[in-house]
Amino acid sequence: MTFAVSSLWRPTSLILLGLFLRCEAQGVNTEIQAGPLYRVVGSQLSISCSASGFADEKLKKDFEFRLADPARPTVEINVISSADLDFSYSRFRTRAQTKAISITHVDPNSVIFEIKHLLKQDEGEYECTVINPEYNLNGVYTAKTVVKVIDDSLSVTSSDSTTSLSFDEGESLTLTCQASTNTIQHVHLSLIWYLRKNGAQDAIPIISLDRDFTLTPGQGFEQRYKEEAISLDKLGEAEYRLKIAELALSDQGQIYCQAQEWIQDPDRSWYMIAQKNAEEITLTVKAKVVTDTSALGVNISAPLELQEGLELLLPCSINAQNLARRFFSLAWLWEGVELARIGPTGILTVKQEYSEREKDGELRATRTGNGKYLLRLNPVRTTHGGNYICRAWPEERGEDGNFKQGAAQDSQPQNVKISPTESELTVEMQTPVSTPLQGDRLRLICKVEGVNGGLSIAWQRKSAQSLVYTSIISLSESGVTEKAEAFANREVRVTRTSTKSFVFELDRVAPSDAGTYGCVVSETQNSGKTLSQSANVIVNSIDSLVKVSLKSRTPVVTLGTDVELMCKVLNHRIPVTLTWSLKTDDSNLNTILVLYSNGSISWSGDQHRYQVTVNNRADSVMHYLKILAASHREAGVYQCEVSVFLDNVHKKLPPSNPLKVMVQNPASKLALSSKPTITESINTDVQIDCKVTLRTSESSLYAVSWELQQEDGSRKTILSSDRNALIAFGPQIKESHRQRIGMRRTDGPTFELTIRQARISDKGIYVCKVEEFLQDPQGEWFSLSYENSTTDLNVMELDTNLSIEKNEVEMNVSIAGDFSIPCHITQQSSNESQFQVTWFWQKDTEAKPIFTAYRNSTLQARIENVAVRYGHPLPGHFNLIVLQSNAENSGLYFCEVEEWLYSFAYGWRKVAVERSGNLNVNFDAEGIARAVSDPAQMANIWMAVFVVTMFLSFFIIMVLVVKICKSKTSGGNKSANSLWMEPHRPESQMLSSESLKLG
């Protein structure tokens, strides 16, 4: 009772555990090789199993395998475990202990489960379970696959009855091998001819035909294969013929053929399930003996007597040296009259009077091998009796390719007697009412009349490419049926439904079963005759009857509109599965949906993007696929493809024509406007507007970029804004320039570019590039169009209006006296201007700076040991007094003024420079300065001196009055500094009071 409860609890707990795991998020995943896996009894079984998703992938996991026996599917049998040696039930314990059943780790997370020799009772559903070392119940820990154990039905035999063959060197060898299987699953056969040379232990392959019908020569036979001296041909369903044109002494040994049976697993890999060898044939090759190569022997064989209506076979053979390398012509003669001839290149020619019989198939002549020929007459008539001979001519091919015929050689005559029949037997073949379809049953009826005794019937078939009938099935007089080996695995039968009717049935026909079917009826009595009738049978393939075409009324649509595709499937009486697929521009073929014959649908694409309808018609089925609000994702090449369920598998038929669906963007309405030209002065702020005057949609977004094209042809991006208004400067814009450039969006929309404190370098053509974006039905933004607008910006320099007095003056100064050098600005460019003044003294030809008053109020003496006093009494008036002058101070004096203006872009910068007139100072012998000007200028000079003196006197008086007033107002505590007194200043600005030495 305890065992029963535990046995019941285990599957119940596993079911609950499985339900729990399915409710949890998928963590651990266990995978096993997909089934069903078909294997032959006695062969090896290998199953791979792996697990993933564990936290520690490097930790070795243990696995267990169990079997659900088909006889008791609810009971699981322990097979083997990598963790527990006693895990196996008694059914498998011995084989597990002897390693006949094993489990081997490939890596910490995967194993290979193997059974070396499969038994029939090993069939069933195998379950692989990974033992969880982490105690985490998140995931799938088991996986299952089905194993089918089938009987070994592979058969391989040699068609040659002898086990030893002897040939001369240079002769040809032909061997035939029969290989077939009765396995009902879809399998492929491969066949290899082996040679085990004398004294060698291992056999080497001569030539092989693999499962994909690819011929491959063995090592050492490649050159002979290229020269077509070795070949392997497949004849019919199960016959494989090996031909060696010229035997070599190295070909001696044991020759045999080996057949291999392959099956394709669900993972699309091929697996060999059976392998068998035919009986070995000992081949002896004797060294070639040089003989007379001109000798030619011709033989004919024929029956001495033949019943009228039967087939007469007249084989002829040529015996000569080097048959494979020589050319011959051979003719059959009846009573001296030539019936047919086969030329050196194998071309058959028939005499005119027998051409009709050849067209009707009654006369056939073929070359069956090197030096072997066959003539068939069917049916033979009594008039065909007489002497038959074969005549052969050797042919030599010249350098021009033409043949030269040698002397003829005849065979011995063979007399054939044709006996008439007195039987009234007639045979009629009834053709099928309708052409059978692939997978249908073929049913033929042979009607007989005039039956006087027992009958036997044989059904034969020949393909369009063959001249020879091959046997299918026969029915003896006693009712015993015998199938030909080629049809051993086919469902074929013949029944005698009445004394006059024989019915032939072949199930699940394929297009390869098409051809001429004949029933050969034979009377069993001694004087009975044999009659045959034939009928041509065509088997329509599914491909030829099911036609698929695809079209659309609107293959080119605008974004957001619907598209309807129509797939027409002809011959709707065949249940089909239809697949819609789409091939996009990236060359990926994507399945949208599969509509099964039972009406169920499997979606792979976005179900919300499509609608499917089906309309049945009299001769076809219309499948409609509607694309809802098409976007660019739905653009591409569409196809519909059908498949039918045939022989337990889905067979894909040729797809429909490809139909390209193009989704176009709506027409753009984007238009821009901006001022064509803007002129601004330097250091002013500039605003350039780019206005959207017309847009495609109210929901449009815009990406904007501003570019500058300058006079030298250079072009650079200033800044850009994407559709989300994220602004980025161009890579050529320096960090120092970015602070004065900005962009914003206003209503309209209008995009404003602002340049603060414009510079000369800012002028040029400004290009506003606007890219319009729209949103498709799937919510993705796409670029619709570009538009440009340009503005020519011209930045002008400021006009400077700096002007100072330039009068030429001469002054008389006493020795040790002071003299003043005035500098008066009469006009300036701006009220914000600042000035830097420098006084110069020139004696002889060189002008030297004496003193500089900088715009930041810094004073600097330029010549040492000179006492000067600087004054700035009024705006625009600057004065420099030279103290305690002497005769050495004579010469020209003048001032130079620099005008400075401030801008945010450049800071302070010099905008103008002006120079005053000259003051000429000279001393006489008594130390009195006098003019050295020309007489014509003296009056003007003295007048100027007088005016300046008066102005300075008035200015000094006014300053003294102001000082006195301020002194009184402040209480008289501080004494005012005289204008001409040197003010208190830092040491750096102190000037020497010593006399100026100008030497």
Secondary structure as UniProt FT lines:
FT   HELIX           2..23
FT   STRAND          28..32
FT   STRAND          37..40
FT   TURN            41..42
FT   STRAND          45..52
FT   TURN            57..58
FT   STRAND          63..68
FT   TURN            70..71
FT   TURN            73..74
FT   STRAND          76..81
FT   TURN            85..86
FT   HELIX           90..97
FT   TURN            98..99
FT   STRAND          101..107
FT   TURN            108..109
FT   STRAND          110..115
FT   HELIX           120..122
FT   STRAND          124..130
FT   STRAND          142..150
FT   STRAND          155..158
FT   STRAND          164..168
FT   TURN            169..170
FT   STRAND          173..180
FT   STRAND          187..197
FT   TURN            198..199
FT   STRAND          204..209
FT   TURN            211..212
FT   STRAND          215..217
FT   TURN            219..220
FT   HELIX           222..226
FT   TURN            227..228
FT   STRAND          230..235
FT   TURN            236..238
FT   STRAND          239..244
FT   HELIX           249..251
FT   STRAND          253..264
FT   TURN            266..267
FT   STRAND          270..277
FT   STRAND          281..286
FT   TURN            293..294
FT   STRAND          297..300
FT   STRAND          305..307
FT   TURN            308..309
FT   STRAND          312..319
FT   TURN            321..322
FT   HELIX           323..325
FT   STRAND          327..334
FT   TURN            335..336
FT   STRAND          337..342
FT   TURN            344..345
FT   STRAND          348..350
FT   HELIX           352..354
FT   HELIX           355..359
FT   TURN            360..361
FT   STRAND          363..369
FT   TURN            370..371
FT   STRAND          372..377
FT   HELIX           382..384
FT   STRAND          386..397
FT   TURN            399..400
FT   STRAND          403..405
FT   STRAND          409..410
FT   STRAND          414..419
FT   STRAND          426..430
FT   TURN            438..439
FT   STRAND          442..449
FT   STRAND          455..462
FT   TURN            464..465
FT   STRAND          470..475
FT   TURN            477..478
FT   STRAND          481..483
FT   HELIX           485..487
FT   TURN            488..489
FT   STRAND          492..498
FT   TURN            499..500
FT   STRAND          501..506
FT   HELIX           511..513
FT   STRAND          515..523
FT   TURN            526..527
FT   STRAND          530..537
FT   HELIX           542..545
FT   STRAND          548..552
FT   STRAND          556..558
FT   TURN            559..560
FT   STRAND          563..570
FT   TURN            572..573
FT   STRAND          577..583
FT   TURN            585..586
FT   STRAND          589..595
FT   TURN            597..598
FT   STRAND          601..603
FT   HELIX           607..609
FT   STRAND          610..616
FT   STRAND          620..627
FT   HELIX           632..634
FT   STRAND          636..646
FT   TURN            647..648
FT   STRAND          649..652
FT   STRAND          659..664
FT   STRAND          671..673
FT   STRAND          677..681
FT   TURN            682..683
FT   STRAND          686..694
FT   TURN            698..699
FT   STRAND          701..709
FT   TURN            711..712
FT   STRAND          715..721
FT   TURN            723..724
FT   STRAND          727..729
FT   TURN            731..732
FT   HELIX           735..738
FT   TURN            739..740
FT   STRAND          741..746
FT   TURN            747..749
FT   STRAND          750..755
FT   HELIX           760..762
FT   STRAND          764..775
FT   TURN            777..778
FT   STRAND          781..796
FT   STRAND          803..804
FT   STRAND          809..811
FT   TURN            815..816
FT   STRAND          819..827
FT   TURN            831..832
FT   STRAND          834..843
FT   TURN            844..845
FT   STRAND          846..853
FT   TURN            855..856
FT   STRAND          859..861
FT   TURN            864..865
FT   STRAND          868..874
FT   TURN            875..876
FT   STRAND          877..882
FT   HELIX           887..889
FT   STRAND          891..903
FT   TURN            904..906
FT   STRAND          907..915
FT   STRAND          919..921
FT   TURN            925..926
FT   HELIX           935..969
FT   TURN            970..971
FT   TURN            979..980
FT   HELIX           987..989
//
